[in-house]
């Protein structure tokens, strides 16, 4: 039997044309793992050379439009007791000692780390993702693939940053993810999670009408109490606001006030919607602005909720407080007039 002290930890990465970014990832992880495996899926730049220079072992895989197949090929080649699964546009911010400590823990659970999307347009979005996997766990799903297991999930003190939503990252992904999402939905048209991700993909490229349509489909199909329902509702409010469909958005929000009672992101988006509506219909200022004020006050009452999927830092604290201060000044001027 393998001794506890002999547990091996390997980073498993799939990459293509990631030369400008992959060194950042590999250098952040190298001190804490026993091996770094980069599975190259057809790079035309210096990804392979950079990865090797950073101490990674490089293997090759013929891309087949299936993220799970590529992930699983990387895991097969890494063949460690524990696998840390990251992408080339991510890097470890902190938690290295906790990662290294897995050498002394049996791989009988799945570890979740906190991913922070630093390039997200709305701010730094946070998600807990299952990315620290026992050696035999594998993925399923051609896109937005998920590890398949029945093990307990334990949150680990690992923080990982991601900047794939900046302009350069979006340009790289624009023509890759959408066809795969459409293909996956053709095979599973009632998959709410895929519709949710299609909406997010459309919103990333400012295709708000398509985003709103996909979010509406996700809302209609989603299971009750699903963990991403708050993020879905906030994103739908934003899409409808951008489309100028304010009344429709408020009608969407009203029956969700109780279900989203602990979501500062939902109430922040609601306040943003109401402010935008007031700006387009100045005659309704005195009706709509106090409602926006109430929504942002709710954000402060709820406070930060970093463990909620897709939560944006500051919406339960300084961002809401800033909006309230600006709004209070504006309301005072209106009432004085």
N, C-alpha and C positions, 0 to 999 in steps of 0.2 A: 504494500500500500504506500502511496506517495505521502511523505511526511508533510506536515503543515508548513514547515520552513521552506519546502521545495516548490511551493506554488509559483508558477511563472505568470507574469503579466505581460501582455503584448498589446501594443497599439495596432489597430487594423484600420487602414484608410483606403478608400477608393479615390482615384484622382485622374484628371485629364486636363492638360494645359494649365497647370496650377503653379508654374515656376515662380511667379511673383509672391505667392502666399505660403507655399508649403513649408519653407524653412522656419517661418514663425511658429507654426504648429509643432513641427518636430523638435525644435529647440526647447519649447515650453514643456514637452512631455518627456524628453530623453532622460532627465535625471531620475525619473520615478518608475520606469518600466524596464523590463528585461530585453525587450526587442520591439522594433518598430517595423511593421510590414506595410509597404505602400503597393497597392495593386493598381498599376497603370492601365487605363482602358483605351489607350491610343493617342497619347500626347504627341503634339508636333512641336512643342517648345522644349525647354530644358528641365522639365519636371523630373525626369528620371535622374539626370546628373545631379540636380540640386538635392534630391532625396538621398541619393547615395553619399553625397558629400556630408550630409547631416547624420549619417550613420544608419540609415534605414536599409532594410533588405527590400529589393524591388522585384515584384513578379508582374506578369503581364496577363491581360484578359481581353478577349475580343468582345467589345460592347454589343449587347443584344437587346437594348431597350428594356432592361429589367434590373431595377436597383437591387431587389432582393437577391437575384442570381449573382450580381457582382459582390454584394456584401458577403454572401455565403462563401463565395470563392476566396475572398480575403480571409475570412475566418478559418476556412479549411487550411489555408497555407500558413496562417499564424500558429494555429494548433497549440494554444496556450491554455492554462487552467482558468485564467481570467482574460477577457478581451475588453479593451477600451475602444469604443467605436466613435471616431470623430471624422469630420470632413476637413478638406484642405483649407477652407475659409473660416475655420474655427481654431481656437487655441486656448490652452489652459491658463486661467487667471490665477487661481490658487487652489489649494487642496492637495498638492503633491504628496505630502506625508501620509494623508489618508489613503491615497491611491497606492502608495508603496506598501502600506500596512496590510493590504489584501494578500500579500505573500503568506501571511500567517492566519488567514481565514479560509475556511472551507467554502468552495463556490456553490453554496446551497441557497443563494438568493440572487436577485437581479438588483443592481445598483442604479439609482437615479441620480443624475447630476443636474445642476441648474444652468440652463443655457440662456445667455443674455444677448439679444439681438441688438448690438450697439448701433447698427446702421438703419434700424427701422425708422420710417418717416415720422412716426408719432412719438418717438423717444426710445428708451431702452426697454424692450419687451422681454419678459422673463417666462421661462417654461421649465418644468421638471420633466426630463426625458430619460427613459431607460436606455442607458448607453454603456453600462458596465455589466458585461454578460459572462456567466459561466461558460466554460469552454465548449459545451455541446449545444448551446442555444443558437438557433438559426432564425432567419428572417423569412417573411412572406409578404408579397405585394409588389407589383411592378413599379409603383411609385408611392411615396409616403409609406414606405415599407415599415413593418412593425416586427419586433422580436416575438417569437411564438414560445410561450412557456406557461407553466402553472406554479411558478415559484413566488414566494413573497417578494415584494418590491421594497427596498430599503433606501431611503434618501441618504446620500453621502455628502460630506462637506466639500464637494467639488464644484467650482465655478468655471464655466467655459464661455468665452466670448465668441461672437459670430458677426461678421460684417458682410455677409452675402447679399444683404438688401441695399447696399450702396449702388450707385449708378453702374459701376463696372461689373459688380456681381450680377445685377439684374440683366445686363446685356448678355453676359455669358449664358444665363439660364433661359432666356426668353424663348428660344426655339427648341429647347430640350424638354421642358416639363409639360408644356401645354398639350402637345400631341399625346404624351403618355397618359395624362389625366383624362383626356377625351377617350382614349382607347380603353382605359380602365373603367370609365363610366359606361361605355357601351356594353362592357361585360357585366357590370354590376350597377344598373341604373338606379337602384334604391339604396345605395350606400351613402348615407348622410355625410360621413367623414370625407369622402371624396368630393362631394358637392361643396363642402366647407372649404376644402383646399383649392378647388377650382375658383371659388369666390375670392380667396386670398390672392391667388395668382393673377386674376383679372384686376383686382384692386392695386396690386403692385405696379401695374402698367397703366394705371389711371383709366381703366375700362370700367367705369362705375356702373353703367347700365347692366353689363354682363355680370359684374360682381353682385349687384343687388338681386338679380334673377337667380344666381347660383346660391346665394345666402338664403333666399326665400325657400328654395328647394331643400336645402340642408335643414332649415328650421322645420319644415313640414315633415321631414323624415327622421329627424334625430330622436333617439330614445330619451325618455323623461329623465332628467337629472344627469345628463351626460356632462362630463367635467369641463367641456369647452363651450357650454351654452352661453356663458357670460360674454366670452370673447366674440362669439357669433353675433349676439345681440348688439354689442357695441360697434362691431364692424358694419352691421346692417344699418344702424343709425347714421354712421359716417357716410356710407355709400348713398343713402337716400338724401342726406343733407347736400352732398356734392351735386346731386341731380336736381336739387331745388324742390324735392317732393316732401316738404316739411309736414304738411298735414298727415300724409300717409305715414311718415316716420313716427309722429306722435301717436297715431292710432296703433302702430306696431308696439310702441313702448308701453303704453298704459297697462295692458294686461300682464306685463312682465316686471312691473315695479316690485312686486312682492318676491318673485322668484330671484330677482337680481338684487335683493335688499342688501347683500353683503359684497356687492361689486362696485368699487369706486370707478372702474373703467366704464361700466354701463352709465352711471350717473354723470360722469364727466362728459361722455358722448352726448347724453341728453341735454346737458347745459350748453354744449357747443352747438347742438342743433337749434335750440331755442334762441340763442344769440344770433345765429345766422338768419333765422326766420325774422327776427326783429329788424335786422339790417336790411332785409329785402322788403319789409312792410313797416316803414317807420310809424305809421299810424297806430300800430299795435304795440309800440314800445312798452307802455305802462302795463300792458297785460302780460307780455312775454318775458320781459327782463326779470321781474320778480320770480317767475318760474325758473329761469336759468339760475338765479341766485340760490333758490331753494335746492336745485340739483347739485350745485357745487358745495353748498353747505353739507349736503348728505355725504359727499365725498370725504370731507374732513371728519364727519361723525363716524364713518366706516373706518377710515384710516387706510394705511398701506396694506395691501394683501399680496405679498410677493409670491405666495404659494399657489395663487390662482393661475391657471393656464392663460398665457398671453397677457398677463397684467403688465401695465406700463409704469415704470418708476415715476413717482411724483404725483400721480393722479389722485392719490389719497392724502396728499400733503401739499408740497410747495406749488405744484402746478395749479391745483384748485384754489389755494390761498391767493395766488397771484391774480387769477381770473376774478375772484371775489373782490379784491381790492380795486381792480380796474373798473369792475361793474358798479361797485358802490359809489365811486366818483361820478360815473356816468349817470346813475340813477339820481344822485343828488342834484346834478345840473339840470336834469329833465324836470324834476319836481319843483326846483327853484324857478324854472321858466314858466 
